Amino acid sequence: MSDKNFTTPSVPKFDGDYDHWSLLMENLLRSKEYWCVIDPGYEDLRSVAAPDQAQQKALEEAKLKDLKAKNYLFQSIDKTILKTITQKETSKQLWDSMKVKHQGGARVKRAQLQRLRKSFEILEMKIGETVACYFGRVMETTNDMKNCGENIDDVKIVEKILRSLTENFNFVVCSIEESKDIDSLTVDELQASLQIHESK
C-alpha cells in the first residue's frame, strides 16, 4: 500500500463527555490491538526480576504497544488536562487517571440530570404567579438541563408550559392550540401571547 493511500485513523478528542470518549477510544485501541496494555496492562511482565528470553521478548513487544497506545492518548487529551495527571508512565496509568477524574463527574452529571428532569415534569404555575415569573422558573430548569447535556427543544418547553398554566389561562391555551402551529411556536412568542392575555 502506498503512503498516499494510507489514512491515519482519526483520534477522538476528549471534549468532557467521558462515556462517549472512552467508548470511541477503547474501540480505536482495540482495532490497533493495543488494548491489552491498558486492560489488563503489562505490569506483571515488568515485575519479573530476571526475565528469560521469551519473557524479555514479550516485555519489549508490550513496551512498544504501550508507547503506541500512549501516543494515541496524548493526541486525544488536551494538554491542560494532561498537566493535571501525575501518573502517566504507562498508557494504563493514563487511562485509569482519566477514568477516576472524569467518570465520577459523568455519574454526578447523570444524577443531576435525572433530578432536573423530574423537576421539569412537576413544574406548575402557581396561583397568582406572573407569566414572566413562571417562564423564568421554567427556563432556569431547562438551561440547567442543557448544561448537563440534555437536548431540549422549544416544542417540548412550549407543550410543558401550555399544560401547566393555572386555570385562568384555559381559554387562551385553547385558542393558542387552535390558531397556532405548536411545532413552530417559540417560547418567546408563547410568552408574549400569554402576557397580552395577562395584561387584559
C-alpha positions in Angstrom: 0.0 0.0 0.0 1.5 3.3 -1.0 1.8 6.2 1.5 -0.7 8.4 -0.3 -3.4 5.7 0.1 -2.7 5.3 3.8 -5.1 7.1 6.1 -4.4 7.8 9.7 -7.3 6.9 11.9 -8.9 10.0 13.4 -8.2 10.1 17.1 -11.3 11.1 19.2 -10.7 14.3 21.1 -11.7 14.3 24.7 -14.5 17.0 25.0 -15.6 16.4 28.6 -18.0 13.6 27.7 -16.1 10.7 29.3 -18.5 7.9 28.5 -18.6 8.8 24.8 -14.8 9.4 24.6 -13.9 6.2 26.4 -16.1 4.2 24.1 -14.5 5.6 20.9 -11.0 5.5 22.4 -11.3 1.9 23.5 -12.7 0.9 20.1 -9.7 2.6 18.4 -7.1 0.9 20.7 -8.8 -2.5 20.3 -8.7 -2.1 16.5 -5.0 -1.4 16.7 -4.5 -4.4 19.1 -3.1 -2.1 21.8 -6.0 -2.6 24.4 -4.1 -5.4 26.2 -1.6 -2.9 27.6 -4.5 -1.0 29.2 -6.6 -4.0 30.2 -5.1 -6.0 31.9 -1.9 -3.9 31.4 1.7 -5.3 31.4 2.8 -4.5 35.0 3.2 -8.3 35.7 5.8 -8.5 32.9 7.8 -5.5 34.3 8.0 -7.0 37.8 9.8 -10.1 36.7 13.3 -9.8 38.3 15.3 -12.0 35.8 13.2 -12.5 32.7 14.0 -15.3 30.4 14.3 -14.8 26.6 10.6 -15.3 25.9 9.6 -13.0 28.8 12.0 -10.4 27.6 10.6 -10.5 24.1 7.0 -10.3 25.4 8.1 -7.3 27.6 9.7 -5.5 24.6 6.6 -6.1 22.5 4.3 -4.8 25.3 6.5 -1.7 25.8 6.2 -0.9 22.1 2.4 -1.4 22.1 2.3 0.8 25.3 4.2 3.6 23.6 1.8 3.5 20.6 -1.3 3.4 22.9 0.1 6.3 24.9 0.7 8.2 21.7 -3.0 8.0 20.8 -4.0 9.0 24.3 -1.6 12.0 24.2 -3.1 13.1 20.9 -6.6 12.7 22.3 -6.3 14.5 25.6 -5.8 18.3 25.8 -2.6 19.5 27.4 -4.4 21.4 30.1 -5.9 18.0 31.3 -2.7 16.2 30.8 -0.9 18.6 33.1 -3.3 17.6 35.9 -2.5 13.9 35.5 0.6 12.9 37.5 0.6 9.1 36.8 1.3 8.8 33.1 4.3 6.5 32.8 2.2 3.8 31.1 -0.9 4.0 29.0 -2.8 2.1 31.7 -1.9 4.7 34.3 -3.0 7.4 32.0 -6.3 5.6 31.2 -7.0 4.9 34.8 -6.4 8.5 35.8 -8.8 9.7 33.2 -11.4 7.2 34.4 -11.0 8.3 38.1 -11.1 12.0 37.2 -13.9 12.1 34.7 -16.2 9.0 35.0 -17.2 10.2 38.5 -18.1 13.6 37.1 -20.2 11.9 34.4 -22.1 10.0 37.0 -22.7 13.1 39.0 -23.9 14.9 35.9 -26.3 12.0 35.0 -27.7 12.0 38.6 -28.2 15.8 38.4 -29.9 15.5 35.0 -32.3 12.9 36.4 -33.2 15.3 39.3 -33.7 18.2 36.8 -35.9 16.1 34.5 -38.1 15.3 37.5 -38.2 19.0 38.5 -39.2 19.9 34.9 -42.0 17.3 34.9 -43.6 18.6 38.1 -43.2 22.3 37.3 -46.6 24.1 37.5 -47.6 27.7 37.5 -48.6 28.9 41.0 -51.8 30.8 41.6 -51.1 34.5 41.5 -47.7 34.0 39.8 -47.0 36.2 36.8 -46.3 34.8 33.3 -42.8 36.3 33.4 -42.0 34.7 36.8 -43.2 31.3 35.7 -41.3 31.4 32.4 -38.2 32.4 34.4 -38.5 29.3 36.6 -39.1 27.0 33.5 -36.2 28.5 31.6 -33.8 28.2 34.6 -34.6 24.5 34.8 -34.3 23.9 31.1 -31.0 25.8 30.9 -29.6 23.7 33.7 -30.7 20.6 31.8 -29.0 21.8 28.7 -25.8 22.4 30.7 -25.9 18.8 31.7 -26.1 17.7 28.1 -29.9 17.3 27.6 -31.2 18.2 24.2 -34.4 20.0 24.9 -36.1 22.0 22.1 -38.7 24.8 22.1 -41.6 22.4 21.3 -41.1 20.4 24.4 -40.9 23.6 26.6 -44.0 25.2 24.9 -46.0 22.0 25.4 -44.9 21.8 29.0 -45.9 25.4 29.7 -49.3 25.1 28.0 -50.3 22.1 30.1 -49.0 23.6 33.4 -50.6 27.0 33.5 -53.3 28.0 36.0 -57.0 27.6 35.2 -57.5 31.3 34.3 -55.4 30.6 31.2 -57.5 27.7 29.9 -59.3 29.8 27.3 -56.2 31.4 25.9 -54.4 28.0 25.9 -57.3 26.5 23.8 -57.2 29.5 21.3 -53.4 29.2 21.0 -53.6 25.5 20.3 -56.3 26.0 17.7 -54.8 29.0 15.9 -51.1 28.4 16.1 -48.8 25.6 14.9 -47.4 24.5 18.2 -44.4 22.8 16.5 -43.2 26.2 15.2 -44.2 28.4 18.2 -41.1 29.7 20.0 -41.0 30.1 23.8 -40.7 33.9 23.4 -43.8 34.0 21.1 -45.8 32.0 23.6 -44.7 34.2 26.5 -45.7 37.4 24.5 -49.1 35.9 23.8 -49.7 34.9 27.4 -48.5 38.3 28.7 -51.1 40.1 26.4 -53.8 37.9 27.9 -52.5 38.6 31.4 -52.5 42.4 30.9 -56.2 42.2 30.0 
